[in-house]
Amino acid sequence: MNKIYSIAGLNVKLSGEDTLQKIIRLPGFKIFEIENKETLTIDIHIYTDRNMDNVYRQNINFIHRFKILDIQHSFSISKEGYLYEMYHRDGRKIAGILHDTRSDDVFISSCTCDMYLKYIIWVAFTVSAIKKKVIPVHASSIVKKSKAVLFLGESGTGKSTHTRLWLQHIENCYLLNDDSPLLCVKDNNIFVCGSPWSGKVHCYRQAMLPLKAIVRLTQCSENKISHRDNLTAIGAVHPSFPPFLAYDESFSEKVIQIIDKIVKTTPIYSLECRPDRQAAEIASAMIYQLG
């Protein structure tokens, strides 16, 4: 069984049976599905339900290990490619992802915990898409005047709250994605794209729009916005890209290239703010003061 999705301008083919049936039922994917599949060029091929119990166990080098909510994540490499694995704290494996650098195909094992399946597909997409200058960013994105603004910040700083204030108080804007929009470098321009991954707010749009600005949020007792210079702009943007990529030289280089392009072409701001109407109004006024 095969399904093909158009995500950030890339044709993504998913093959498999049991796991693919689960993916089809996940919120967010249907809108990106391509019905007319004839003569399509496939950019990313992800194979599901692969047995990887004995794969890459020799000459493996660990790149990065980290824990999120008691789930152990492991990112490693061998001469054949990259391996990303997730385990429960008792050692039971949740899933494995294999990016074969020879074919550029991605292989996923069966997932033993359905609640992580969407994240696993996100990782599988990310490790292949970055080579094609497409990368997810942890952000909430608003569209106004046919251009997208990204709001960045650590979890809990109020990204979703701030975009909700825009929807309530700023005219003629709408939400593009609330958790993981995709950045795409195309024809020397930067675009923000909707994606099947949008966190708790299910906002899935098949759209590609020019990037207008990036705003890094911090909570404060007063509302104040300022423009960042190129050096501090890098520090504002970099933490919002997939963290595990930073631990591998090849992936990190590609991330830096995208950031360099962003910093050279896009205004980046710091917004110290309260969760109120004025915060949205001063941000909108600054970003769109020149149209």
NORBELCOR-V133974 format. One record per residue. N is the residue number from 1. RES is the residue in one letter. OMEGA is omega in radians with two decimals (999 if undefined). Layout:
N	RES	OMEGA
N	RES	OMEGA
This chain:
1	M	-3.13
2	N	2.98
3	K	3.12
4	I	-3.12
5	Y	3.04
6	S	-3.07
7	I	-3.13
8	A	3.11
9	G	3.12
10	L	3.05
11	N	-3.03
12	V	-3.13
13	K	3.07
14	L	-3.14
15	S	3.11
16	G	-3.13
17	E	-3.02
18	D	-3.11
19	T	3.13
20	L	3.07
21	Q	3.10
22	K	3.14
23	I	-3.14
24	I	-3.10
25	R	3.13
26	L	3.08
27	P	3.03
28	G	-3.02
29	F	-3.02
30	K	-3.07
31	I	-3.11
32	F	-3.07
33	E	3.09
34	I	-3.13
35	E	3.14
36	N	-2.98
37	K	-3.08
38	E	3.07
39	T	3.11
40	L	2.96
41	T	-3.13
42	I	3.14
43	D	-3.13
44	I	3.10
45	H	3.14
46	I	3.12
47	Y	-3.14
48	T	3.06
49	D	3.11
50	R	3.08
51	N	-3.10
52	M	-3.09
53	D	-3.08
54	N	-3.09
55	V	2.99
56	Y	3.13
57	R	3.09
58	Q	3.10
59	N	-3.14
60	I	3.12
61	N	3.14
62	F	3.13
63	I	-3.06
64	H	3.03
65	R	3.14
66	F	-3.09
67	K	3.04
68	I	3.11
69	L	3.10
70	D	3.06
71	I	-3.12
72	Q	3.10
73	H	-3.14
74	S	3.14
75	F	-3.03
76	S	-3.10
77	I	2.95
78	S	-3.11
79	K	-3.13
80	E	-3.10
81	G	-3.06
82	Y	3.13
83	L	3.10
84	Y	-3.09
85	E	3.10
86	M	-3.10
87	Y	2.90
88	H	-3.08
89	R	3.08
90	D	3.07
91	G	3.11
92	R	-3.09
93	K	3.08
94	I	3.13
95	A	3.04
96	G	3.13
97	I	-3.09
98	L	3.07
99	H	-3.12
100	D	-3.07
101	T	3.10
102	R	-3.11
103	S	-3.03
104	D	3.05
105	D	3.13
106	V	-3.11
107	F	-3.13
108	I	3.05
109	S	2.98
110	S	-3.12
111	C	-3.08
112	T	-3.13
113	C	-3.00
114	D	-3.08
115	M	3.14
116	Y	-3.02
117	L	-3.11
118	K	3.08
119	Y	-3.12
120	I	3.09
121	I	3.09
122	W	3.11
123	V	-3.14
124	A	3.09
125	F	-3.04
126	T	-3.03
127	V	3.09
128	S	-3.06
129	A	-3.07
130	I	3.07
131	K	-3.12
132	K	3.07
133	K	3.02
134	V	-3.08
135	I	3.06
136	P	3.09
137	V	3.13
138	H	-3.00
139	A	2.93
140	S	-3.00
141	S	3.09
142	I	3.05
143	V	3.06
144	K	-3.12
145	K	3.06
146	S	3.05
147	K	-3.02
148	A	3.04
149	V	3.10
150	L	3.04
151	F	-3.08
152	L	3.06
153	G	3.08
154	E	3.10
155	S	3.13
156	G	-3.12
157	T	3.04
158	G	3.12
159	K	-3.13
160	S	3.11
161	T	-3.10
162	H	3.12
163	T	3.08
164	R	3.09
165	L	3.05
166	W	-3.12
167	L	-3.11
168	Q	-2.91
169	H	-3.12
170	I	-3.06
171	E	2.97
172	N	3.03
173	C	3.11
174	Y	-3.12
175	L	3.09
176	L	-3.13
177	N	-3.00
178	D	-3.10
179	D	-3.02
180	S	2.99
181	P	-3.12
182	L	3.02
183	L	-3.11
184	C	3.04
185	V	-3.04
186	K	3.14
187	D	3.08
188	N	3.07
189	N	-3.13
190	I	-3.13
191	F	3.02
192	V	-3.05
193	C	2.98
194	G	-3.12
195	S	3.08
196	P	-3.11
197	W	-3.08
198	S	3.03
199	G	-3.07
200	K	3.09
201	V	-3.06
202	H	3.13
203	C	-3.06
204	Y	-3.12
205	R	3.05
206	Q	-3.03
207	A	3.05
208	M	-3.03
209	L	3.11
210	P	3.09
211	L	-3.13
212	K	-3.06
213	A	3.04
214	I	-3.12
215	V	3.06
216	R	-3.06
217	L	2.90
218	T	3.13
219	Q	-3.11
220	C	-3.14
221	S	3.07
222	E	-3.12
223	N	-3.10
224	K	3.14
225	I	-3.13
226	S	3.14
227	H	3.11
228	R	3.03
229	D	-3.02
230	N	-3.08
231	L	-3.13
232	T	3.09
233	A	3.11
234	I	3.13
235	G	3.12
236	A	-3.02
237	V	-2.97
238	H	-3.09
239	P	-3.09
240	S	3.02
241	F	-3.10
242	P	-3.00
243	P	-3.06
244	F	3.13
245	L	-3.07
246	A	-3.05
247	Y	3.08
248	D	-3.04
249	E	-3.09
250	S	3.12
251	F	-3.11
252	S	3.12
253	E	3.14
254	K	3.09
255	V	-3.13
256	I	3.11
257	Q	3.12
258	I	3.11
259	I	3.13
260	D	3.11
261	K	3.13
262	I	-3.07
263	V	-3.10
264	K	-3.01
265	T	-2.96
266	T	3.03
267	P	-3.13
268	I	-3.02
269	Y	2.90
270	S	3.10
271	L	2.99
272	E	-2.94
273	C	2.93
274	R	3.09
275	P	-3.09
276	D	-3.07
277	R	-3.09
278	Q	-3.14
279	A	3.11
280	A	-3.09
281	E	-3.13
282	I	3.09
283	A	3.13
284	S	-3.14
285	A	-3.13
286	M	-3.05
287	I	-3.02
288	Y	-3.13
289	Q	3.12
290	L	3.08
291	G	999
